[in-house]
């Protein structure tokens, strides 16, 4: 692995060490907020839809009685 300045880095640990030395510890977390923001809506839709379908399926199995499991 070669850093933008041309220095050779020794694997992932070397890259982490180089990032911490040159840009600081919090450089390891660059891009975290955009990732969370982009994944939150899909997670909300997935789990919301899962709960709705699970409730409908449990109601169908119980013959019309609502189940909390």
URHUFEN-V417175 format. One record per helix or strand of 3 or more residues. SS is the DSSP state (alpha for helix, beta for strand). FROM is the first residue (numbers start at 1). TO is the last residue. Records with the same first field share a line. If there is no record, write none. Layout:
SS: FROM-TO / FROM-TO
//
This chain:
alpha: 11-23 / 25-29 / 32-61
//
